[in-house]
Amino acid sequence: MVGDPLEEIHTFTQAVARGEVSCDVETCLRCGGRPVSFCRHDARKRIFLVILDRLVHEVLSLLLRWKCPLCKKTFTTYPAYALPWKRYVRKEVLRFSERYVTEDQSSYRKSATEGGLAIFYDGSDAAKIDDRQFAHTTIHRWFPFLGSLKRTARDALRLIREKTPGSGIFRKILPVPPWKYRSEERREVLFGSRQLLQVESEFRALFASSLFPRFATACRWR
């Protein structure tokens, strides 16, 4: 994998434009069928956000949509740096979310900084003045998505158990400080998110691969 996130996005986008990217799923995400292959339907433009040196950079990318020859429906697959319905790249979503749920004294505002300093949008274009900041409410909105991936976490835990039955992840308690939520629904969202992030870390260590996007795609992002 390319180390620089900007270069990773550019490399993937160029490969899509040249028709060099094939569908990396075997089962249709709409009907569950397993055709011999999927047909490329289209490539839609998407702006992704990457944080570098306390600046949010906007990067144009392409997302591929595929058509199932069995049900005739289309679905989207995501490159390694992307998550469904998220403009920020996967790395940023997981990094800032993990900071909030694992650091007991961290607030949303504190989590949305780098070394305690605000993160601004890139304003390098002389004709454009951009004083927007990376908002703490953005992190708040990520958790319902992360906490909803219960099937992904459950199936990943099953694989972890098969590979290392004595893994310490099954003995860890994942409390969420009560001051971080005001309702039982929010507590469950944060608890599920924290569990998912811990499973992601363990899964990556054991299998040298992230849950995202391929494993989560196979679980239909549930």
N, CA, C and O of each residue as an XYZ file, in Angstrom:
888
protein
N       0.846     -1.190      0.000
C       0.000      0.000      0.000
C       0.881      1.239      0.000
O       1.922      1.264      0.657
N       0.470      2.262     -0.731
C       1.217      3.495     -0.790
C       1.121      4.201      0.540
O       0.040      4.296      1.121
N       2.268      4.710      1.036
C       2.291      5.324      2.351
C       1.600      6.672      2.419
O       0.843      6.926      3.356
N       1.842      7.537      1.456
C       1.267      8.871      1.430
C      -0.204      8.777      1.039
O      -0.509      8.284     -0.047
N      -1.146      9.243      1.906
C      -2.575      9.104      1.574
C      -2.973      9.862      0.314
O      -3.845      9.409     -0.429
N      -2.348     11.007      0.064
C      -2.665     11.750     -1.150
C      -2.217     10.969     -2.385
O      -2.938     10.888     -3.379
N      -1.021     10.400     -2.303
C      -0.516      9.607     -3.424
C      -1.358      8.343     -3.606
O      -1.586      7.906     -4.734
N      -1.817      7.761     -2.506
C      -2.652      6.563     -2.584
C      -3.942      6.849     -3.346
O      -4.368      6.051     -4.180
N      -4.558      7.987     -3.056
C      -5.792      8.361     -3.732
C      -5.539      8.628     -5.213
O      -6.287      8.163     -6.073
N      -4.483      9.377     -5.500
C      -4.165      9.685     -6.897
C      -3.853      8.416     -7.693
O      -4.277      8.274     -8.840
N      -3.106      7.494     -7.070
C      -2.742      6.253     -7.754
C      -3.981      5.421     -8.083
O      -4.103      4.886     -9.185
N      -4.901      5.317     -7.114
C      -6.124      4.545     -7.342
C      -6.984      5.211     -8.413
O      -7.516      4.535     -9.293
N      -7.121      6.523     -8.340
C      -7.958      7.248     -9.297
C      -7.440      7.088    -10.721
O      -8.220      6.922    -11.659
N      -6.124      7.138    -10.878
C      -5.537      6.954    -12.199
C      -5.765      5.528    -12.703
O      -6.006      5.315    -13.892
N      -5.688      4.556    -11.794
C      -5.918      3.166    -12.185
C      -7.365      2.955    -12.635
O      -7.626      2.216    -13.584
N      -8.293      3.608    -11.951
C      -9.703      3.529    -12.355
C      -9.886      4.125    -13.737
O     -10.560      3.548    -14.590
N      -9.283      5.282    -13.953
C      -9.417      5.962    -15.245
C      -8.855      5.115    -16.381
O      -9.340      5.194    -17.510
N      -7.832      4.300    -16.092
C      -7.230      3.454    -17.117
C      -7.930      2.099    -17.240
O      -7.559      1.281    -18.082
N      -8.934      1.865    -16.406
C      -9.667      0.612    -16.467
C      -8.908     -0.567    -15.887
O      -9.117     -1.708    -16.297
N      -8.025     -0.294    -14.931
C      -7.166     -1.342    -14.369
C      -7.676     -1.908    -13.048
O      -7.028     -2.779    -12.467
N      -8.814     -1.436    -12.564
C      -9.341     -1.898    -11.277
C     -10.494     -2.869    -11.516
O     -11.462     -2.540    -12.201
N     -10.382     -4.055    -10.952
C     -11.440     -5.055    -11.094
C     -12.258     -5.135     -9.807
O     -11.828     -4.662     -8.756
N     -13.424     -5.731     -9.903
C     -14.293     -5.868     -8.732
C     -13.679     -6.880     -7.768
O     -13.338     -7.994     -8.167
N     -13.539     -6.493     -6.501
C     -12.863     -7.356     -5.532
C     -13.825     -8.084     -4.598
O     -13.419     -8.548     -3.532
N     -15.097     -8.188     -4.987
C     -16.054     -8.972     -4.200
C     -16.550    -10.140     -5.043
O     -16.614    -10.048     -6.269
N     -16.894    -11.221     -4.388
C     -17.371    -12.409     -5.083
C     -18.881    -12.563     -4.996
O     -19.493    -13.226     -5.834
N     -19.481    -11.950     -3.981
C     -20.918    -12.066     -3.764
C     -21.593    -10.726     -3.986
O     -21.121     -9.704     -3.488
N     -22.669    -10.717     -4.712
C     -23.402     -9.476     -4.966
C     -23.887     -8.879     -3.654
O     -24.467     -9.584     -2.827
N     -23.656     -7.597     -3.459
C     -24.056     -6.929     -2.230
C     -25.544     -6.609     -2.204
O     -26.060     -6.139     -1.190
N     -26.233     -6.858     -3.303
C     -27.668     -6.588     -3.354
C     -28.491     -7.862     -3.231
O     -29.445     -7.911     -2.455
N     -28.124     -8.912     -4.002
C     -28.942    -10.130     -3.994
C     -28.263    -11.320     -3.321
O     -28.909    -12.330     -3.042
N     -26.958    -11.200     -3.058
C     -26.238    -12.297     -2.424
C     -25.806    -13.386     -3.381
O     -25.232    -14.391     -2.960
N     -26.075    -13.200     -4.675
C     -25.681    -14.200     -5.653
C     -24.191    -14.162     -5.947
O     -23.501    -13.208     -5.587
N     -23.701    -15.209     -6.605
C     -22.282    -15.313     -6.926
C     -22.099    -15.533     -8.428
O     -21.879    -16.662     -8.866
N     -22.188    -14.473     -9.211
C     -22.010    -14.610    -10.655
C     -20.553    -14.845    -11.008
O     -19.675    -14.706    -10.156
N     -20.293    -15.198    -12.247
C     -18.913    -15.403    -12.687
C     -18.115    -14.111    -12.562
O     -16.943    -14.132    -12.186
N     -18.752    -12.993    -12.877
C     -18.081    -11.689    -12.762
C     -19.144    -10.598    -12.710
O     -20.316    -10.829    -13.006
N     -18.701     -9.399    -12.325
C     -19.581     -8.240    -12.292
C     -19.170     -7.279    -13.401
O     -17.996     -7.193    -13.760
N     -20.136     -6.569    -13.931
C     -19.868     -5.614    -15.014
C     -19.676     -4.220    -14.433
O     -20.419     -3.788    -13.551
N     -18.679     -3.539    -14.937
C     -18.476     -2.160    -14.495
C     -19.644     -1.309    -14.980
O     -19.957     -1.289    -16.171
N     -20.281     -0.610    -14.055
C     -21.447      0.208    -14.392
C     -21.044      1.662    -14.646
O     -21.348      2.221    -15.700
N     -20.372      2.259    -13.691
C     -19.852      3.613    -13.885
C     -18.835      3.944    -12.803
O     -18.613      3.165    -11.876
N     -18.226      5.109    -12.939
C     -17.264      5.614    -11.947
C     -17.701      7.029    -11.597
O     -17.705      7.914    -12.452
N     -18.063      7.235    -10.359
C     -18.552      8.556     -9.978
C     -17.492      9.316     -9.180
O     -16.702      8.732     -8.438
N     -17.503     10.610     -9.357
C     -16.528     11.452     -8.676
C     -16.896     11.627     -7.202
O     -18.071     11.696     -6.842
N     -15.868     11.696     -6.367
C     -16.082     11.896     -4.938
C     -14.898     12.679     -4.363
O     -13.742     12.347     -4.625
N     -15.191     13.710     -3.584
C     -14.144     14.478     -2.919
C     -13.869     13.860     -1.551
O     -14.778     13.717     -0.732
N     -12.609     13.493     -1.310
C     -12.211     12.972     -0.008
C     -11.366     14.007      0.730
O     -10.703     14.847      0.120
N     -11.408     13.923      2.056
C     -10.674     14.861      2.898
C      -9.557     14.133      3.633
O      -9.779     13.101      4.266
N      -8.356     14.688      3.538
C      -7.168     14.113      4.170
C      -6.527     15.186      5.039
O      -6.415     16.339      4.623
N      -6.105     14.813      6.247
C      -5.462     15.760      7.155
C      -3.957     15.547      7.140
O      -3.469     14.461      7.453
N      -3.229     16.593      6.774
C      -1.768     16.563      6.766
C      -1.250     17.877      7.342
O      -1.632     18.958      6.891
N      -0.373     17.772      8.345
C       0.229     18.968      8.943
C      -0.832     19.973      9.383
O      -0.711     21.170      9.122
N      -1.863     19.480     10.048
C      -2.938     20.308     10.594
C      -3.737     21.044      9.524
O      -4.354     22.074      9.795
N      -3.720     20.511      8.320
C      -4.507     21.086      7.240
C      -5.376     20.000      6.603
O      -4.916     18.885      6.357
N      -6.626     20.340      6.342
C      -7.542     19.429      5.668
C      -7.449     19.673      4.166
O      -7.750     20.766      3.686
N      -7.032     18.650      3.430
C      -6.872     18.760      1.986
C      -8.031     18.053      1.294
O      -8.407     16.944      1.673
N      -8.594     18.700      0.276
C      -9.643     18.102     -0.529
C      -9.020     17.424     -1.750
O      -8.255     18.045     -2.488
N      -9.352     16.145     -1.960
C      -8.748     15.371     -3.045
C      -9.853     14.692     -3.858
O     -10.723     14.019     -3.305
N      -9.804     14.876     -5.151
C     -10.789     14.250     -6.039
C     -10.430     12.791     -6.284
O      -9.280     12.459     -6.571
N     -11.424     11.936     -6.168
C     -11.207     10.513     -6.424
C     -12.386      9.978     -7.229
O     -13.324     10.708     -7.548
N     -12.319      8.701     -7.545
C     -13.397      8.025     -8.260
C     -13.819      6.791     -7.476
O     -12.980      6.071     -6.935
N     -15.113      6.555     -7.419
C     -15.644      5.343     -6.809
C     -16.321      4.521     -7.897
O     -17.063      5.047     -8.727
N     -16.054      3.239     -7.876
C     -16.598      2.358     -8.910
C     -17.925      1.737     -8.493
O     -18.109      1.313     -7.353
N     -18.843      1.699     -9.458
C     -20.101      1.003     -9.269
C     -20.139     -0.176    -10.238
O     -19.713     -0.076    -11.388
N     -20.665     -1.299     -9.736
C     -20.702     -2.529    -10.508
C     -22.139     -3.004    -10.651
O     -22.984     -2.726     -9.800
N     -22.408     -3.726    -11.736
C     -23.749     -4.250    -11.981
C     -23.733     -5.765    -11.914
O     -22.896     -6.428    -12.527
N     -24.671     -6.292    -11.158
C     -24.776     -7.750    -11.022
C     -25.575     -8.306    -12.199
O     -26.690     -7.851    -12.453
N     -25.024     -9.279    -12.918
C     -25.751     -9.865    -14.065
C     -26.932    -10.727    -13.629
O     -27.767    -11.091    -14.457
N     -27.012    -11.055    -12.350
C     -28.106    -11.894    -11.872
C     -29.350    -11.071    -11.521
O     -30.448    -11.357    -12.001
N     -29.166    -10.041    -10.674
C     -30.312     -9.242    -10.237
C     -30.431     -7.917    -10.981
O     -31.416     -7.194    -10.831
N     -29.402     -7.605    -11.796
C     -29.379     -6.372    -12.597
C     -29.279     -5.100    -11.751
O     -29.490     -4.001    -12.265
N     -28.964     -5.235    -10.477
C     -28.822     -4.068     -9.606
C     -27.353     -3.680     -9.495
O     -26.460     -4.476     -9.788
N     -27.120     -2.438     -9.065
C     -25.747     -1.934     -8.963
C     -25.357     -1.716     -7.503
O     -26.211     -1.544     -6.633
N     -24.061     -1.727     -7.258
C     -23.539     -1.455     -5.917
C     -22.164     -0.817     -6.045
O     -21.519     -0.906     -7.089
N     -21.725     -0.175     -4.974
C     -20.442      0.528     -4.949
C     -19.416     -0.264     -4.157
O     -19.731     -0.810     -3.099
N     -18.202     -0.328     -4.657
C     -17.088     -0.860     -3.874
C     -16.172      0.302     -3.502
O     -16.108      1.309     -4.208
N     -15.465      0.149     -2.386
C     -14.665      1.244     -1.859
C     -13.188      0.891     -1.843
O     -12.828     -0.238     -1.508
N     -12.325      1.840     -2.200
C     -10.883      1.614     -2.115
C     -10.459      1.574     -0.654
O     -11.245      1.896      0.237
N      -9.225      1.182     -0.413
C      -8.742      0.972      0.955
C      -8.813      2.219      1.820
O      -8.888      2.112      3.044
N      -8.791      3.384      1.221
C      -8.765      4.614      2.012
C     -10.153      5.171      2.309
O     -10.265      6.198      2.979
N     -11.208      4.527      1.832
C     -12.546      5.111      1.919
C     -13.497      4.301      2.795
O     -13.330      3.095      2.977
N     -14.496      4.994      3.331
C     -15.595      4.382      4.060
C     -16.906      4.896      3.462
O     -16.956      6.024      2.973
N     -17.966      4.086      3.493
C     -19.240      4.535      2.929
C     -19.766      5.787      3.619
O     -19.721      5.904      4.844
N     -20.264      6.717      2.816
C     -20.930      7.928      3.313
C     -20.020      8.846      4.136
O     -20.510      9.725      4.846
N     -18.712      8.650      4.047
C     -17.783      9.492      4.804
C     -16.872     10.233      3.838
O     -16.294      9.630      2.933
N     -16.745     11.535      4.029
C     -15.850     12.316      3.188
C     -14.403     12.195      3.669
O     -13.475     12.168      2.861
N     -14.214     12.124      4.992
C     -12.857     11.944      5.486
C     -12.400     10.516      5.209
O     -13.198      9.581      5.272
N     -11.129     10.353      4.906
C     -10.609      9.028      4.592
C     -10.625      8.141      5.835
O     -10.684      8.624      6.965
N     -10.571      6.845      5.597
C     -10.657      5.861      6.679
C      -9.672      6.136      7.803
O     -10.032      6.069      8.977
N      -8.446      6.442      7.455
C      -7.409      6.669      8.457
C      -7.829      7.730      9.462
O      -7.630      7.553     10.664
N      -8.405      8.828      8.990
C      -8.787      9.918      9.881
C      -9.994      9.528     10.730
O     -10.039      9.833     11.922
N     -10.962      8.861     10.127
C     -12.153      8.449     10.875
C     -11.765      7.539     12.043
O     -12.218      7.742     13.170
N     -10.936      6.547     11.772
C     -10.546      5.610     12.827
C      -9.639      6.275     13.856
O      -9.779      6.029     15.054
N      -8.718      7.107     13.406
C      -7.758      7.735     14.324
C      -8.439      8.666     15.327
O      -8.199      8.562     16.530
N      -9.270      9.557     14.847
C      -9.904     10.519     15.742
C     -10.996      9.864     16.589
O     -11.201     10.246     17.741
N     -11.690      8.886     16.026
C     -12.719      8.181     16.800
C     -12.087      7.390     17.939
O     -12.587      7.396     19.064
N     -10.993      6.717     17.637
C     -10.310      5.934     18.671
C      -9.787      6.838     19.783
O      -9.832      6.477     20.959
N      -9.296      8.000     19.411
C      -8.796      8.943     20.423
C      -9.894      9.303     21.411
O      -9.659      9.374     22.617
N     -11.097      9.530     20.890
C     -12.187      9.942     21.775
C     -12.641      8.817     22.704
O     -12.821      9.044     23.900
N     -12.828      7.606     22.170
C     -13.394      6.533     22.992
C     -12.378      5.879     23.916
O     -12.769      5.261     24.906
N     -11.086      5.995     23.623
C     -10.083      5.326     24.455
C      -9.457      6.246     25.503
O      -8.939      5.761     26.509
N      -9.495      7.540     25.290
C      -8.941      8.484     26.259
C     -10.085      9.030     27.110
O     -10.897      9.828     26.641
N     -10.138      8.588     28.369
C     -11.276      8.907     29.226
C     -11.513     10.400     29.383
O     -12.661     10.832     29.484
N     -10.453     11.196     29.406
C     -10.610     12.628     29.638
C     -10.762     13.432     28.352
O     -10.850     14.659     28.388
N     -10.793     12.748     27.229
C     -10.879     13.454     25.956
C     -12.322     13.820     25.634
O     -13.221     12.986     25.740
N     -12.534     15.059     25.243
C     -13.841     15.513     24.786
C     -13.833     15.543     23.264
O     -12.793     15.330     22.640
N     -14.992     15.809     22.669
C     -15.025     15.917     21.216
C     -14.145     17.064     20.745
O     -13.446     16.941     19.740
N     -14.176     18.173     21.464
C     -13.374     19.330     21.065
C     -11.877     19.029     21.173
O     -11.104     19.395     20.288
N     -11.475     18.369     22.244
C     -10.061     18.017     22.396
C      -9.624     17.007     21.349
O      -8.498     17.060     20.855
N     -10.521     16.084     21.014
C     -10.173     15.042     20.045
C      -9.985     15.610     18.649
O      -9.238     15.052     17.845
N     -10.657     16.715     18.356
C     -10.604     17.297     17.013
C      -9.437     18.268     16.857
O      -9.558     19.282     16.170
N      -8.308     17.958     17.492
C      -7.122     18.802     17.391
C      -5.892     17.937     17.141
O      -5.950     16.712     17.252
N      -4.800     18.575     16.810
C      -3.504     17.897     16.704
C      -2.584     18.565     17.710
O      -2.179     19.713     17.530
N      -2.256     17.839     18.770
C      -1.408     18.412     19.813
C      -2.037     19.612     20.487
O      -1.337     20.526     20.922
N      -3.367     19.612     20.576
C      -4.069     20.715     21.203
C      -4.290     21.915     20.304
O      -4.860     22.917     20.738
N      -3.847     21.830     19.054
C      -3.984     22.937     18.111
C      -5.071     22.630     17.081
O      -5.237     21.489     16.650
N      -5.798     23.664     16.704
C      -6.904     23.487     15.763
C      -6.418     23.027     14.394
O      -5.288     23.307     13.993
N      -7.282     22.322     13.692
C      -7.006     21.835     12.342
C      -7.846     22.654     11.366
O      -9.067     22.723     11.503
N      -7.202     23.270     10.390
C      -7.895     24.136      9.443
C      -7.943     23.503      8.059
O      -7.155     22.610      7.744
N      -8.868     23.971      7.243
C      -8.913     23.547      5.851
C      -7.804     24.237      5.070
O      -7.437     25.376      5.358
N      -7.289     23.543      4.101
C      -6.205     24.079      3.291
C      -6.670     25.328      2.541
O      -7.659     25.291      1.810
N      -5.946     26.430      2.731
C      -6.278     27.672      2.048
C      -5.140     28.144      1.181
O      -4.906     29.345      1.051
N      -4.417     27.189      0.575
C      -3.230     27.526     -0.210
C      -3.571     28.278     -1.493
O      -2.725     28.968     -2.062
N      -4.822     28.139     -1.943
C      -5.256     28.874     -3.135
C      -5.370     30.355     -2.783
O      -6.201     30.737     -1.960
N      -4.544     31.181     -3.401
C      -4.499     32.606     -3.078
C      -5.829     33.299     -3.333
O      -6.135     34.310     -2.701
N      -6.608     32.770     -4.242
C      -7.886     33.394     -4.575
C      -9.015     32.936     -3.658
O     -10.166     33.340     -3.819
N      -8.671     32.094     -2.702
C      -9.702     31.521     -1.854
C      -9.303     31.627     -0.388
O      -8.253     31.121      0.008
N     -10.120     32.272      0.407
C      -9.864     32.388      1.835
C     -10.742     31.354      2.542
O     -11.967     31.382      2.420
N     -10.121     30.467      3.262
C     -10.855     29.378      3.906
C     -10.479     29.337      5.381
O      -9.378     28.916      5.737
N     -11.394     29.773      6.234
C     -11.118     29.783      7.670
C     -11.872     28.676      8.395
O     -12.010     28.713      9.618
N     -12.366     27.680      7.635
C     -13.068     26.567      8.270
C     -12.103     25.699      9.076
O     -10.926     25.568      8.742
N     -12.635     25.111     10.145
C     -11.856     24.201     10.980
C     -12.484     22.808     10.941
O     -13.664     22.641     10.635
N     -11.653     21.821     11.260
C     -12.140     20.463     11.450
C     -13.047     20.486     12.674
O     -12.576     20.724     13.787
N     -14.341     20.243     12.483
C     -15.328     20.418     13.541
C     -15.422     19.199     14.453
O     -15.374     18.057     13.996
N     -15.555     19.462     15.738
C     -15.695     18.363     16.702
C     -17.005     17.604     16.483
O     -17.106     16.428     16.831
N     -18.008     18.273     15.908
C     -19.279     17.604     15.641
C     -19.138     16.533     14.563
O     -19.953     15.614     14.478
N     -18.096     16.660     13.740
C     -17.850     15.637     12.715
C     -17.550     14.301     13.383
O     -18.074     13.267     12.969
N     -16.712     14.319     14.411
C     -16.387     13.083     15.138
C     -17.646     12.518     15.779
O     -17.872     11.308     15.755
N     -18.461     13.389     16.350
C     -19.709     12.957     16.980
C     -20.578     12.184     16.000
O     -21.215     11.198     16.371
N     -20.604     12.633     14.741
C     -21.470     11.997     13.734
C     -20.912     10.682     13.207
O     -21.649      9.904     12.602
N     -19.624     10.416     13.423
C     -19.046      9.170     12.930
C     -19.487      7.951     13.733
O     -19.544      6.845     13.194
N     -19.799      8.136     15.008
C     -20.011      6.979     15.878
C     -21.254      6.145     15.565
O     -21.182      4.922     15.686
N     -22.377      6.724     15.174
C     -23.507      5.863     14.811
C     -23.168      4.880     13.694
O     -23.657      3.750     13.686
N     -22.322      5.315     12.742
C     -21.899      4.410     11.669
C     -21.008      3.304     12.221
O     -21.248      2.124     11.963
N     -19.982      3.678     12.980
C     -19.055      2.678     13.523
C     -19.775      1.710     14.458
O     -19.534      0.503     14.421
N     -20.654      2.246     15.290
C     -21.364      1.399     16.242
C     -22.378      0.480     15.600
O     -22.827     -0.484     16.221
N     -22.749      0.771     14.351
C     -23.757     -0.064     13.665
C     -23.160     -1.308     13.030
O     -23.900     -2.196     12.605
N     -21.831     -1.391     12.955
C     -21.181     -2.508     12.260
C     -21.035     -3.725     13.179
O     -19.931     -4.224     13.397
N     -22.152     -4.185     13.704
C     -22.137     -5.277     14.677
C     -21.783     -6.614     14.028
O     -21.043     -7.414     14.601
N     -22.311     -6.848     12.838
C     -21.990     -8.106     12.154
C     -20.510     -8.153     11.795
O     -19.877     -9.203     11.908
N     -19.960     -7.028     11.366
C     -18.537     -6.971     11.027
C     -17.688     -7.319     12.233
O     -16.759     -8.119     12.135
N     -18.011     -6.711     13.386
C     -17.255     -6.986     14.612
C     -17.420     -8.435     15.042
O     -16.449     -9.078     15.441
N     -18.644     -8.956     14.967
C     -18.911    -10.327     15.401
C     -18.183    -11.351     14.535
O     -17.569    -12.281     15.056
N     -18.251    -11.181     13.215
C     -17.597    -12.136     12.322
C     -16.080    -12.052     12.431
O     -15.388    -13.062     12.307
N     -15.565    -10.847     12.663
C     -14.118    -10.693     12.844
C     -13.668    -11.362     14.137
O     -12.609    -11.988     14.173
N     -14.456    -11.237     15.191
C     -14.128    -11.889     16.460
C     -14.113    -13.412     16.301
O     -13.307    -14.103     16.924
N     -15.003    -13.916     15.472
C     -15.024    -15.363     15.239
C     -13.718    -15.834     14.590
O     -13.165    -16.865     14.974
N     -13.235    -15.077     13.612
C     -11.972    -15.427     12.967
C     -10.793    -15.294     13.930
O      -9.860    -16.097     13.903
N     -10.850    -14.278     14.773
C      -9.776    -14.090     15.756
C      -9.749    -15.267     16.726
O      -8.681    -15.769     17.078
N     -10.933    -15.701     17.155
C     -11.011    -16.835     18.081
C     -10.473    -18.113     17.435
O      -9.792    -18.903     18.088
N     -10.780    -18.313     16.152
C     -10.302    -19.508     15.449
C      -8.777    -19.503     15.329
O      -8.137    -20.552     15.411
N      -8.208    -18.329     15.138
C      -6.757    -18.252     14.957
C      -6.018    -18.256     16.297
O      -5.002    -18.935     16.444
N      -6.522    -17.508     17.261
C      -5.877    -17.427     18.579
C      -6.947    -17.501     19.661
O      -7.404    -16.462     20.138
N      -7.357    -18.704     20.060
C      -8.428    -18.852     21.056
C      -8.129    -18.132     22.372
O      -9.049    -17.745     23.094
N      -6.853    -17.954     22.680
C      -6.506    -17.315     23.945
C      -6.308    -15.821     23.844
O      -5.756    -15.207     24.758
N      -6.743    -15.231     22.762
C      -6.549    -13.785     22.579
C      -7.139    -12.993     23.738
O      -8.249    -13.266     24.196
N      -6.384    -12.018     24.199
C      -6.832    -11.211     25.323
C      -8.018    -10.330     25.006
O      -8.622     -9.762     25.916
N      -8.366    -10.201     23.737
C      -9.477     -9.328     23.384
C     -10.792     -9.830     23.971
O     -11.718     -9.046     24.181
N     -10.882    -11.150     24.240
C     -12.121    -11.707     24.780
C     -12.243    -11.488     26.283
O     -13.296    -11.751     26.863
N     -11.175    -11.008     26.920
C     -11.211    -10.762     28.361
C     -11.213     -9.277     28.699
O     -11.304     -8.901     29.867
N     -11.114     -8.445     27.686
C     -11.044     -7.015     27.934
C     -12.442     -6.423     28.123
O     -13.383     -6.742     27.396
N     -12.539     -5.552     29.123
C     -13.774     -4.838     29.363
C     -13.655     -3.468     28.700
O     -12.629     -2.800     28.823
N     -14.689     -3.062     28.010
C     -14.633     -1.811     27.267
C     -15.614     -0.794     27.840
O     -16.630     -0.502     27.209
N     -15.336     -0.254     29.007
C     -16.281      0.718     29.590
C     -16.220      2.051     28.862
O     -15.196      2.417     28.284
N     -17.309      2.751     28.902
C     -17.382      4.101     28.357
C     -17.710      5.030     29.515
O     -18.742      4.851     30.161
N     -16.863      6.020     29.801
C     -17.133      6.929     30.920
C     -18.541      7.512     30.832
O     -18.939      7.993     29.771
N     -19.294      7.479     31.917
C     -20.698      7.923     31.874
C     -20.883      9.379     31.463
O     -21.954      9.750     30.983
N     -19.872     10.198     31.640
C     -20.033     11.606     31.264
C     -20.001     11.808     29.746
O     -20.272     12.906     29.259
N     -19.668     10.744     28.994
C     -19.599     10.864     27.537
C     -20.929     10.579     26.844
O     -21.013     10.659     25.619
N     -21.953     10.252     27.600
C     -23.257      9.996     26.978
C     -24.365     10.439     27.920
O     -24.188     10.513     29.136
N     -25.515     10.732     27.320
C     -26.661     11.176     28.105
C     -27.853     10.240     27.964
O     -28.889     10.442     28.597
N     -27.703      9.231     27.144
C     -28.801      8.284     26.954
C     -28.232      6.882     26.802
O     -27.056      6.704     26.486
N     -29.075      5.905     27.029
C     -28.670      4.513     26.872
C     -28.347      4.220     25.404
O     -27.449      3.432     25.105
N     -29.081      4.856     24.497
C     -28.826      4.659     23.074
C     -27.423      5.127     22.695
O     -26.717      4.444     21.953
N     -27.021      6.287     23.203
C     -25.681      6.799     22.893
C     -24.607      5.945     23.550
O     -23.538      5.746     22.972
N     -24.870      5.443     24.734
C     -23.901      4.566     25.396
C     -23.643      3.329     24.549
O     -22.496      2.911     24.389
N     -24.711      2.741     24.004
C     -24.560      1.549     23.176
C     -23.794      1.868     21.897
O     -22.999      1.053     21.427
N     -24.030      3.049     21.333
C     -23.316      3.457     20.126
C     -21.819      3.573     20.408
O     -20.998      3.075     19.637
N     -21.468      4.230     21.514
C     -20.058      4.402     21.852
C     -19.410      3.074     22.236
O     -18.262      2.811     21.876
N     -20.146      2.240     22.966
C     -19.617      0.924     23.341
C     -19.355      0.083     22.092
O     -18.299     -0.537     21.970
N     -20.314      0.062     21.165
C     -20.133     -0.694     19.929
C     -18.982     -0.167     19.094
O     -18.250     -0.939     18.475
N     -18.822      1.155     19.077
C     -17.735      1.762     18.323
C     -16.390      1.400     18.928
O     -15.442      1.079     18.213
N     -16.317      1.455     20.251
C     -15.049      1.130     20.904
C     -14.688     -0.328     20.681
O     -13.521     -0.651     20.459
N     -15.671     -1.206     20.738
C     -15.407     -2.619     20.489
C     -14.920     -2.829     19.058
O     -13.962     -3.566     18.823
N     -15.579     -2.181     18.112
C     -15.187     -2.323     16.711
C     -13.753     -1.852     16.497
O     -12.987     -2.510     15.794
N     -13.385     -0.733     17.088
C     -12.040     -0.198     16.917
C     -10.994     -1.129     17.543
O      -9.890     -1.269     17.018
N     -11.345     -1.755     18.655
C     -10.417     -2.699     19.284
C     -10.293     -3.967     18.430
O      -9.202     -4.516     18.276
N     -11.413     -4.422     17.883
C     -11.387     -5.593     17.001
C     -10.554     -5.284     15.763
O      -9.778     -6.126     15.312
N     -10.709     -4.087     15.215
C      -9.922     -3.677     14.051
C      -8.424     -3.754     14.346
O      -7.650     -4.240     13.521
N      -8.019     -3.277     15.519
C      -6.608     -3.305     15.899
C      -6.089     -4.735     16.026
O      -4.996     -5.046     15.554
N      -6.877     -5.608     16.667
C      -6.479     -7.003     16.846
C      -6.468     -7.744     15.508
O      -5.568     -8.539     15.239
N      -7.455     -7.484     14.690
C      -7.562     -8.131     13.382
C      -6.361     -7.752     12.512
O      -5.776     -8.603     11.843
N      -6.007     -6.480     12.529
C      -4.884     -6.024     11.729
C      -3.579     -6.672     12.202
O      -2.734     -7.043     11.387
N      -3.422     -6.803     13.515
C      -2.204     -7.406     14.056
C      -2.093     -8.884     13.682
O      -0.998     -9.372     13.402
N      -3.216     -9.595     13.677
C      -3.192    -11.036     13.402
C      -3.126    -11.363     11.918
O      -2.418    -12.285     11.513
N      -3.860    -10.611     11.109
C      -4.002    -10.951      9.697
C      -3.311     -9.971      8.761
O      -3.384    -10.118      7.541
N      -2.637     -8.969      9.328
C      -1.939     -7.952      8.526
C      -2.879     -7.326      7.506
O      -2.482     -7.029      6.379
N      -4.110     -7.133      7.908
C      -5.115     -6.558      7.009
C      -6.179     -5.859      7.839
O      -6.532     -6.313      8.927
N      -6.682     -4.760      7.318
C      -7.747     -4.029      7.998
C      -9.104     -4.679      7.747
O      -9.289     -5.407      6.772
N     -10.041     -4.405      8.636
C     -11.421     -4.821      8.405
C     -12.023     -4.063      7.228
O     -12.977     -4.513      6.594
N     -11.436     -2.899      6.956
C     -11.993     -2.009      5.947
C     -11.081     -1.900      4.735
O      -9.866     -1.773      4.888
N     -11.638     -1.947      3.549
C     -13.078     -2.094      3.285
C     -13.523     -3.517      2.974
O     -14.718     -3.809      3.027
N     -12.580     -4.418      2.646
C     -12.979     -5.703      2.061
C     -13.791     -6.578      3.018
O     -14.834     -7.106      2.632
N     -13.328     -6.738      4.255
C     -14.042     -7.605      5.192
C     -15.405     -7.006      5.521
O     -16.410     -7.716      5.545
N     -15.438     -5.702      5.773
C     -16.712     -5.050      6.082
C     -17.645     -5.093      4.878
O     -18.860     -5.190      5.044
N     -17.097     -5.023      3.677
C     -17.919     -5.134      2.468
C     -18.570     -6.510      2.404
O     -19.753     -6.628      2.084
N     -17.793     -7.554      2.710
C     -18.326     -8.914      2.699
C     -19.447     -9.067      3.715
O     -20.359     -9.873      3.530
N     -19.375     -8.289      4.788
C     -20.428     -8.292      5.813
C     -21.538     -7.305      5.481
O     -22.445     -7.077      6.282
N     -21.453     -6.719      4.282
C     -22.431     -5.748      3.771
C     -22.514     -4.505      4.656
O     -23.571     -3.886      4.776
N     -21.408     -4.155      5.262
C     -21.332     -2.949      6.101
C     -22.414     -2.957      7.178
O     -23.120     -1.974      7.399
N     -22.511     -4.103      7.833
C     -23.472     -4.222      8.926
C     -22.757     -4.610     10.208
O     -23.395     -4.761     11.249
